[in-house]
Amino acid sequence: MTTALLVVGILVLLIVVHEFGHFIAAKISRVRVEEFGVGYPPRAFLLGKIGETEYTFNWLPFGGFVRLFGDEGEARHGPRSFVDASKRVQAAILVAGVLANAVLAWALFAGALAVGIPRVVDVPRPNEHVHLVVADVIAGSPAEAAGITAGDEIIGARDAGGTMLAAFSTDTFLDFIRERGGQQIMLTYVRAGATSTVALRSAHGVLADETDRPAVGLALVSVSNDPLSLPEAFMESFPRTAGAFRAVAGGLWGIVRGVARGNANLSDVVGPVGLIGVVSDAAAHGFGNVLALAAFISVNLAVINLIPIPALDGGRLALLAYEATARRRASRFAVQLLNLCGVALIALLMITVTYHDLARLFA
């Protein structure tokens, strides 16, 4: 129950911030905002009215909305109407929601780094605690034969004579292995909270470009969970956010290619039901991981909203581009029909994703 409420809270935050982006852009552009609502209608109560804008709380607590004077699907024209604003202003208001989610993701990643989440460090700072994590395992290597996999944390190494690896870093570990070519080495690692020890021998020829150097076939990274100062966290958050956008866009492009080829696989896509399990796992590893997950979901929301599907911001931007090119408004009936098709497509995708969520849940 607590996890479900946390999921709802995250989704409401992300959607309300998205709508707040539209709200701020509309206010700046002098487009009339009639209502800013938390949750979806029916209305529960009026929080207040400032100027021309009503602020409401609604019964369906799964997001929020902004109601603009003369918004899409309405025939109202006049001063400060959305539909009568320039195409540039309309586009700016639509894009502002995506930008709001991007800024929120950046802030959430910064908060996660300030609380403390795993991050790769090239050169550890003085007194910084780092641990070695397996990033990759070479196929056919001694490490693969011993059963070590990516994600394992190496916590100990000793040779047959009992000499142990004292200082843990990628360089000291590699030196330890290179100095003991052909000798038996005992590696201790942690996987999913369980500790195991395996025996293996470093060998020549494991590395294709360094055949004369003894190796066990592990690619390691130094990872730290130490919290960063706020200035450091906000700076580090920039590449984190950019990387999340690349990952989400790449994954989405993979789905689009799969659809085009007729072999799209949505079984790994997580919907609202599956999100409960994902958030639960994140919460079990600390509040910082919940913040990082919320940031990643915010990036997902930003990217998905840019898809040129009717009823999404991307679809409305595509319609604006058409109207600007054709120099005439699109047929109101055609717009409503496209929106209906877009909603139907989104509903179908949600049903498919929820089906896979439930299948995983009961598997």
Phi, psi and omega in degrees: 000316180297318180295319179298319178295324178295319177298314179299317179299318179296313182296319178297315179302312184294319182287319179297319177296320177302312180292328178295328175298314175300317182300309182297316180296321178295318179298315180296324183275002179067026172272136186289125176258116183273328182206139169240115186244139170261125189084172181250151180304156014284153183291137175272307177196163179271120178286328180162173179225125178241115183064236183266356188255128173269139177246118190234157171242132189241162191288331182264098190275059182236023179160222181188177182202161173236130178252113182261146175294125180074030180289174183306137179089353179253150181259017184274126179238164178141184180303133176067023175278142179298314184291339179268353177289160179296157179300326179296318179293316179300316180297319180297319179295319180292316182291334184300328178296317178295316179298322179298318178293326177294316179295319178298318178300316178300316180293321180292318176299319179298317178298320178297317179293327179288328176284321180119106175225161179300134177212144180282133178238133178281310179235110180299141176282163177304132179067012177278133180273123179234154173225155184268127180238137180285119178270327182200157178231128181288132179298135179079006182275165175303325180295319178294319179298330180278353176093010179282138183231164178300137182102344177292145177256120179280121182243356180195149176208133177213152180264182183296334179276358179093358178290129185251151174288119186273301183264124184266114171204166180298321182291314181294326178293314180297319177297319179301317180290316184295327182283355184232046179301127179080352181272154177285134179232135177261118179252132176249132183220163179243132177223121180052040176085352180258137181261134179224156176231132179231155176254137177206166180236133175289148185218158174278155177084003179288319179267122185299325183265358178218066186293340182269004183252126178298139180204161177250353175092029178249135169255120186246152172230148175272126183239137178236143174255003183296138178291150176261158172293159182302314177300317178295320182296317180292325177290316180294335182291335180300305179294329177298313181294317178298317178297322178296319178296319179296318182295315182292315179297319178297317178295320179294319178296324177297321178293318180299317178297322178296320177297318181296327181270353180081017180229036180296139180240109180259008185293335181265357179282132184261130176256193182302321180292313179294335181296333179299316179293321180296315179294323178299316178297318180296317181297327179294340181256011174114159183296327179301322179291329175294317178297317180296320178295317178299322177298317180294321177294323178298321176296318177302315180297320179297313183292316182298322181292344178272353178295131183285059175253132178308144182088345173260162179303322179297322177294321179291325176294320178297322178295319177299318179297320178297313182296321179294323180286317182280346181059037174201157180286146175288153179301131181299322178296318180296320179297315180295322179294317178297319179297320178298317178296320179297316178297319179297319179295317179297318178298318179297317178298319180296320178296317180297313181295319179296323177301314179293324176301313181293323179297318177293322183296320184262002180291000000 
